[in-house]
């Protein structure tokens, strides 16, 4: 059985909205912390940091949904830097501790936005940076700083567990791949990115040939092993950024960002050749500018139809030169399996 990759739970729109809200609340909290801080030469610095956070909230809210995911690593890391500077320049212990507590927002962002190792790296950097700042400022006793660290790590663990549970709604329990819901979320995001970057995007539908016969002859457990084998082989061979999902039954769907149709067809054919014992019929298509998600997937479905008509166990590209037998009715799908 395949092991699922750690989930990327939030879409770009959700990431932008969440980050804008937390930056906004962080900036507002910074203004309150500055107002309550004791007198000192660094109060203007605290004010500038708070206003910077509010400006960042406005910018992320306005443009964040158009950014590629790696930009959010920078923006979340920048929040750690702002908070650490705030702790360093705090004029008194209460202000330093209040500023350090804002790092909880970074912990929330890290586990909502990033998968697996990246989330824990962000948490480690955030906790380490703010702890170092508390120590360097000399304002917060070491035991108090460690107590705050324990709270932050505990918060990260709880949020991570909730995120994994939430991601289960978008995962196929058998293969660990995305399910139809998860695929649709990824498709919407990749279409938005393709419109922004003008990079190509290809899609494919994969159907296990004669799958019903496997279930009827050898039982459903054998059928499950076939599905898991397909998931394992394809996940190991697909390039970074590709999205593989199980739509249900014996049908899989695939998104290949940055890949043109002919290149996607060659990739699909190469991977199919790696498990000749599990024949697949595959339909591939390339996104055309202005096409909707449903139009893109109809192209892949039409290519899969061609592959079935031409004998199964093959991959075809739509639009392409695939010929139809005399009398074939366009738009009428042959039986599955």
BALUM-916624 format. One line per 4 residues: number of its first residue (from 0); their letters; for each residue x, y, z of C-alpha. Coordinates in pm, 1 decimal, always signed. Layout:
BEGIN
NUM = a = X/Y/Z | ...
END
This chain:
BEGIN
0 = xxxx = +0.0/+0.0/+0.0 | +133.9/+343.7/-86.8 | +222.4/+601.1/+169.0 | +72.3/+942.3/+116.7
4 = xxxx = +282.9/+1247.7/+100.9 | +236.0/+1498.6/+377.4 | -59.7/+1714.2/+288.7 | -55.3/+2065.3/+155.4
8 = xxxx = -385.1/+2154.3/+317.2 | -441.2/+2519.5/+235.0 | -501.0/+2658.1/-111.7 | -324.1/+2977.6/-213.1
12 = xxxx = -638.5/+3179.9/-149.7 | -680.6/+3037.3/+198.5 | -311.6/+3089.8/+271.9 | -329.6/+3454.0/+164.2
16 = xxxx = -644.9/+3523.4/+363.0 | -514.9/+3352.1/+676.1 | -175.5/+3519.7/+659.9 | -334.9/+3860.7/+604.3
20 = xxxx = -560.3/+3812.1/+908.5 | -275.9/+3700.9/+1134.7 | -45.3/+3978.6/+1015.1 | -328.8/+4223.1/+1078.4
24 = xxxx = -392.8/+4098.7/+1429.7 | -17.4/+4088.7/+1492.2 | +15.5/+4451.4/+1384.8 | -280.0/+4556.1/+1597.7
28 = xxxx = -133.8/+4369.2/+1895.5 | +197.8/+4540.8/+1827.1 | +31.6/+4882.3/+1849.1 | -125.6/+4788.9/+2182.3
32 = xxxx = +205.8/+4652.3/+2311.1 | +378.3/+4974.6/+2205.7 | +113.7/+5186.4/+2379.2 | +157.3/+4990.8/+2701.3
36 = xxxx = +536.8/+4973.8/+2691.6 | +745.6/+5162.9/+2940.0 | +942.0/+5468.5/+2830.9 | +1249.5/+5403.9/+2622.9
40 = xxxx = +1436.4/+5499.4/+2310.9 | +1315.6/+5186.9/+2126.9 | +941.3/+5260.2/+2140.6 | +951.1/+5416.1/+1789.6
44 = xxxx = +1106.7/+5092.3/+1662.3 | +817.8/+4893.5/+1809.4 | +576.7/+5131.9/+1637.2 | +750.4/+5086.4/+1301.8
48 = xxxx = +739.8/+4707.2/+1340.2 | +366.4/+4716.8/+1413.3 | +294.8/+4941.6/+1115.9 | +508.4/+4715.0/+895.1
52 = xxxx = +296.2/+4417.3/+997.3 | -23.0/+4608.0/+912.9 | +117.1/+4705.7/+573.0 | +214.0/+4342.3/+511.6
56 = xxxx = -140.9/+4236.4/+598.7 | -278.3/+4470.4/+333.4 | -27.6/+4351.8/+73.1 | -83.0/+3982.7/+136.1
60 = xxxx = -458.8/+4027.5/+133.5 | -442.1/+4212.6/-198.4 | -187.8/+4005.2/-393.6 | -109.6/+3690.9/-192.3
64 = xxxx = -345.8/+3458.4/-378.8 | -137.5/+3515.8/-694.9 | +195.6/+3422.3/-539.3 | +360.1/+3082.3/-584.9
68 = xxxx = +380.6/+2874.3/-267.8 | +753.9/+2931.9/-201.0 | +686.4/+3305.1/-147.8 | +488.9/+3216.3/+164.2
72 = xxxx = +802.9/+3066.5/+318.4 | +961.9/+3411.4/+289.3 | +659.0/+3597.0/+426.1 | +618.5/+3363.3/+723.7
76 = xxxx = +992.4/+3380.1/+791.3 | +972.1/+3759.5/+779.6 | +713.5/+3750.6/+1058.0 | +963.9/+3561.2/+1273.7
80 = xxxx = +1222.5/+3831.9/+1205.0 | +982.7/+4116.7/+1292.9 | +877.2/+3952.7/+1618.6 | +1234.9/+3872.8/+1719.8
84 = xxxx = +1339.1/+4234.1/+1662.9 | +1041.3/+4344.8/+1870.8 | +1157.2/+4125.7/+2158.9 | +1513.4/+4259.2/+2134.3
88 = xxxx = +1410.8/+4624.5/+2153.9 | +1142.3/+4584.1/+2421.3 | +1204.9/+4829.5/+2708.8 | +1077.7/+4603.9/+2987.9
92 = xxxx = +1011.1/+4232.7/+3065.4 | +633.3/+4251.0/+3020.2 | +668.0/+4404.7/+2675.6 | +932.3/+4149.9/+2573.7
96 = xxxx = +715.7/+3856.4/+2680.5 | +407.2/+3999.4/+2508.6 | +602.6/+4047.7/+2186.8 | +746.7/+3696.0/+2209.3
100 = xxxx = +397.4/+3549.7/+2246.4 | +311.4/+3678.4/+1897.8 | +530.6/+3399.7/+1757.4 | +228.6/+3174.8/+1815.1
104 = xxxx = +87.5/+3323.4/+1493.4 | +391.4/+3192.8/+1305.4 | +340.1/+2846.6/+1454.8 | -19.7/+2849.6/+1330.6
108 = xxxx = +85.7/+2960.8/+982.4 | +362.4/+2700.2/+958.5 | +133.5/+2404.4/+1024.2 | -157.3/+2531.1/+817.2
112 = xxxx = +50.9/+2622.9/+513.5 | +337.9/+2376.2/+489.0 | +368.0/+2000.5/+481.5 | +576.7/+1777.1/+703.3
116 = xxxx = +938.4/+1883.6/+734.3 | +884.1/+2241.1/+615.8 | +628.8/+2303.2/+891.0 | +862.9/+2177.7/+1163.8
120 = xxxx = +1155.7/+2374.1/+1020.0 | +950.4/+2693.8/+1041.0 | +846.4/+2610.1/+1396.3 | +1205.4/+2536.7/+1501.1
124 = xxxx = +1331.6/+2860.8/+1347.0 | +1052.7/+3064.0/+1504.0 | +1093.8/+2919.4/+1853.5 | +1472.2/+2930.7/+1830.9
128 = xxxx = +1480.3/+3290.6/+1709.2 | +1240.3/+3426.0/+1968.1 | +1414.0/+3232.3/+2248.2 | +1749.7/+3373.6/+2141.8
132 = xxxx = +1597.5/+3721.2/+2132.8 | +1454.9/+3681.7/+2485.0 | +1794.4/+3567.4/+2610.3 | +1980.8/+3847.0/+2431.9
136 = xxxx = +1745.5/+4114.8/+2562.3 | +1803.4/+4003.3/+2921.2 | +1441.3/+4088.8/+2994.5 | +1286.7/+3741.4/+3028.8
140 = xxxx = +1411.0/+3482.2/+3282.4 | +1530.7/+3156.7/+3117.7 | +1266.4/+2947.0/+3292.5 | +991.2/+3175.9/+3164.9
144 = xxxx = +1132.2/+3158.3/+2811.8 | +1138.9/+2778.1/+2826.8 | +780.6/+2775.8/+2951.1 | +674.2/+2981.2/+2649.3
148 = xxxx = +868.6/+2742.2/+2422.8 | +678.9/+2445.4/+2567.5 | +347.6/+2617.4/+2497.0 | +450.5/+2692.5/+2136.7
152 = xxxx = +566.8/+2337.3/+2064.8 | +248.7/+2196.0/+2218.4 | +43.5/+2433.0/+2003.1 | +230.8/+2312.4/+1695.4
156 = xxxx = +167.5/+1945.8/+1776.3 | -205.4/+2001.5/+1827.7 | -245.7/+2207.3/+1511.9 | -54.8/+1949.2/+1310.4
160 = xxxx = -285.2/+1670.5/+1428.2 | -590.4/+1878.3/+1337.8 | -445.0/+1959.6/+997.2 | -379.8/+1592.2/+920.8
164 = xxxx = -735.0/+1503.1/+1020.8 | -873.1/+1783.7/+805.0 | -663.6/+1672.7/+508.7 | -821.9/+1327.4/+531.1
168 = xxxx = -1136.0/+1470.6/+372.3 | -931.1/+1522.3/+54.7 | -746.6/+1186.2/+60.4 | -831.1/+842.0/-69.2
172 = xxxx = -797.8/+605.0/+229.1 | -680.1/+308.5/+20.3 | -395.7/+461.2/-181.4 | -320.5/+776.0/+19.6
176 = xxxx = -360.3/+981.6/-298.8 | -586.5/+1282.1/-328.2 | -949.8/+1196.5/-387.3 | -1178.7/+1378.2/-630.7
180 = xxxx = -1227.3/+1665.9/-388.7 | -853.8/+1703.5/-335.4 | -793.8/+1684.0/-709.9 | -1048.3/+1957.2/-780.7
184 = xxxx = -883.2/+2184.2/-523.3 | -541.2/+2127.4/-682.9 | -682.7/+2180.3/-1031.6 | -832.8/+2517.5/-939.6
188 = xxxx = -502.2/+2628.5/-789.2 | -291.9/+2511.9/-1084.7 | -525.7/+2674.9/-1336.0 | -489.2/+3005.3/-1151.5
192 = xxxx = -112.5/+2964.1/-1150.4 | -105.7/+2878.4/-1521.9 | -308.9/+3191.2/-1598.9 | -61.8/+3399.5/-1397.8
196 = xxxx = +263.8/+3248.4/-1528.1 | +152.9/+3143.6/-1880.5 | +322.7/+2809.7/-1816.1 | +169.6/+2500.4/-1982.6
200 = xxxx = -47.5/+2258.4/-1789.1 | -144.3/+1907.4/-1895.9 | -396.0/+1664.7/-1750.7 | -450.0/+1291.1/-1787.0
204 = xxxx = -705.8/+1028.1/-1694.3 | -583.9/+673.9/-1627.3 | -814.5/+373.0/-1631.5 | -714.3/+17.2/-1529.3
208 = xxxx = -812.2/-218.5/-1809.6 | -1034.1/-516.5/-1726.4 | -1038.1/-420.7/-1358.1 | -1380.5/-577.1/-1303.0
212 = xxxx = -1241.8/-912.8/-1414.2 | -965.3/-885.9/-1152.8 | -1221.3/-825.6/-878.2 | -1453.6/-1100.0/-1002.6
216 = xxxx = -1177.1/-1358.1/-1049.4 | -938.4/-1291.1/-760.5 | -1146.1/-1087.5/-516.5 | -1153.1/-725.8/-404.7
220 = xxxx = -832.9/-756.6/-203.4 | -647.1/-837.4/-525.7 | -811.5/-538.6/-689.4 | -699.3/-318.4/-400.4
224 = xxxx = -341.1/-440.3/-444.1 | -353.4/-346.8/-812.2 | -471.7/+4.5/-729.4 | -200.8/+47.6/-466.6
228 = xxxx = +64.0/-77.2/-709.2 | -42.7/+179.9/-966.7 | -28.3/+454.1/-701.9 | +317.0/+344.8/-581.0
232 = xxxx = +472.3/+319.3/-927.2 | +334.7/+650.7/-1049.6 | +418.9/+848.3/-734.3 | +777.9/+725.3/-753.8
236 = xxxx = +819.4/+830.5/-1118.1 | +624.9/+1155.8/-1142.8 | +816.4/+1485.5/-1135.2 | +794.0/+1727.7/-843.3
240 = xxxx = +476.1/+1931.9/-854.5 | +268.4/+1666.4/-1030.2 | -68.6/+1584.9/-873.7 | -195.0/+1226.6/-884.1
244 = xxxx = -542.3/+1142.2/-754.7 | -777.2/+848.7/-742.5 | -1116.0/+957.9/-867.6 | -1281.5/+640.7/-748.7
248 = xxxx = -1308.1/+282.8/-868.0 | -1021.9/+209.8/-1106.7 | -981.0/+562.9/-1245.6 | -691.3/+792.9/-1162.2
252 = xxxx = -635.1/+1154.2/-1264.7 | -311.2/+1341.0/-1313.1 | -202.6/+1704.9/-1341.2 | +137.3/+1797.6/-1483.3
256 = xxxx = +212.6/+2169.5/-1437.8 | +480.7/+2312.7/-1663.4 | +442.8/+2022.4/-1908.8 | +319.2/+2040.2/-2266.3
260 = xxxx = +81.7/+1783.6/-2406.8 | +330.8/+1584.1/-2614.2 | +578.6/+1572.9/-2326.1 | +300.6/+1462.6/-2091.0
264 = xxxx = +203.4/+1187.9/-2335.7 | +563.2/+1063.0/-2349.3 | +585.8/+1063.2/-1969.6 | +259.6/+871.9/-1930.7
268 = xxxx = +367.7/+611.5/-2184.8 | +704.4/+567.0/-2012.5 | +548.4/+511.2/-1669.7 | +287.8/+273.0/-1811.6
272 = xxxx = +572.9/+63.5/-1948.3 | +708.0/+19.4/-1595.0 | +416.1/-205.3/-1497.2 | +308.5/-397.5/-1808.6
276 = xxxx = +134.7/-646.6/-1582.0 | -122.1/-376.5/-1498.2 | -237.6/-240.5/-1836.1 | -382.9/+109.5/-1837.1
280 = xxxx = -576.5/+310.9/-2090.6 | -474.8/+677.4/-2064.0 | -604.3/+1001.1/-2206.8 | -385.2/+1312.7/-2209.6
284 = xxxx = -465.6/+1672.8/-2298.5 | -305.4/+2016.1/-2266.7 | -482.2/+2315.0/-2117.8 | -573.4/+2580.5/-2372.9
288 = xxxx = -578.4/+2944.8/-2268.5 | -921.5/+3036.5/-2140.4 | -1041.2/+2679.5/-2088.4 | -1217.0/+2601.1/-1762.4
292 = xxxx = -1142.6/+2306.6/-1536.8 | -1433.6/+2110.5/-1682.4 | -1317.9/+2180.6/-2038.6 | -967.5/+2059.6/-1957.2
296 = xxxx = -1091.8/+1735.7/-1805.9 | -1334.9/+1677.5/-2093.3 | -1033.6/+1682.8/-2323.1 | -862.6/+1416.2/-2112.6
300 = xxxx = -1184.3/+1214.9/-2107.4 | -1209.9/+1235.5/-2486.8 | -848.3/+1116.2/-2519.8 | -924.0/+824.8/-2285.4
304 = xxxx = -1221.5/+740.2/-2505.7 | -985.9/+726.4/-2805.5 | -743.8/+498.3/-2619.0 | -1027.2/+258.2/-2533.9
308 = xxxx = -1154.8/+251.3/-2891.4 | -809.1/+187.5/-3032.7 | -758.2/-127.3/-2830.5 | -691.3/-32.4/-2466.3
312 = xxxx = -352.9/-60.4/-2298.4 | -236.1/+262.1/-2463.0 | -217.5/+638.9/-2411.5 | -359.1/+895.5/-2652.5
316 = xxxx = -348.4/+1274.8/-2677.7 | -648.7/+1496.3/-2746.1 | -666.7/+1677.2/-2974.1 | -461.8/+1431.8/-3174.0
320 = xxxx = -456.4/+1214.5/-3483.9 | -633.6/+917.0/-3324.9 | -869.4/+767.6/-3583.1 | -1213.1/+639.5/-3497.2
324 = xxxx = -1356.6/+316.1/-3637.8 | -1641.6/+361.0/-3879.2 | -1964.6/+414.3/-3695.8 | -1810.8/+531.8/-3368.8
328 = xxxx = -2025.7/+795.9/-3205.9 | -1830.3/+1094.9/-3064.0 | -1908.6/+1158.0/-2700.9 | -2024.0/+800.1/-2631.2
332 = xxxx = -1792.4/+627.5/-2387.0 | -1715.7/+256.2/-2417.1 | -1775.0/+42.9/-2107.3 | -1534.3/+84.8/-1817.9
336 = x = -1303.4/-191.2/-1698.2
END
